[in-house]
Amino acid sequence: MNKINIASLRKSLKLRQKDFGEKIGIKQAYLSEIESGKKPLTEELYNNIIEVFGMDKVSEYFINTDNSDIIAKSRRFVHLVRG
């Protein structure tokens, strides 16, 4: 799974932690722990973020990843979600 700079993504969307968390199905306190590195970003949340905000927007905030791997995994996920 790829890492995402969640705080930068959220700020670019001009969302408070509470609002961003609600969109991806978590509480503000848990999002704060993810952003600070105290909790890991789960695969489920990673997929929720891509589903809610779209691969084009989210891909700008990947951290230290191999782009071909990101694109392949993300296309498979989007295909599964959209059918």
Stockholm file with secondary structure:
# STOCKHOLM 1.0

chainA/1-83         MNKINIASLRKSLKLRQKDFGEKIGIKQAYLSEIESGKKPLTEELYNNIIEVFGMDKVSEYFINTDNSDIIAKSRRFVHLVRG
#=GR chainA/1-83 SS CCEECHHHHHHHTTCCHHHHHHHHTCCHHHHHHHHTTSSCCCHHHHHHHHHHHCHHHHGGGEESCCHHHHHHHHHHHHHHHHC
#=GC SS_cons        CCEECHHHHHHHTTCCHHHHHHHHTCCHHHHHHHHTTSSCCCHHHHHHHHHHHCHHHHGGGEESCCHHHHHHHHHHHHHHHHC
//
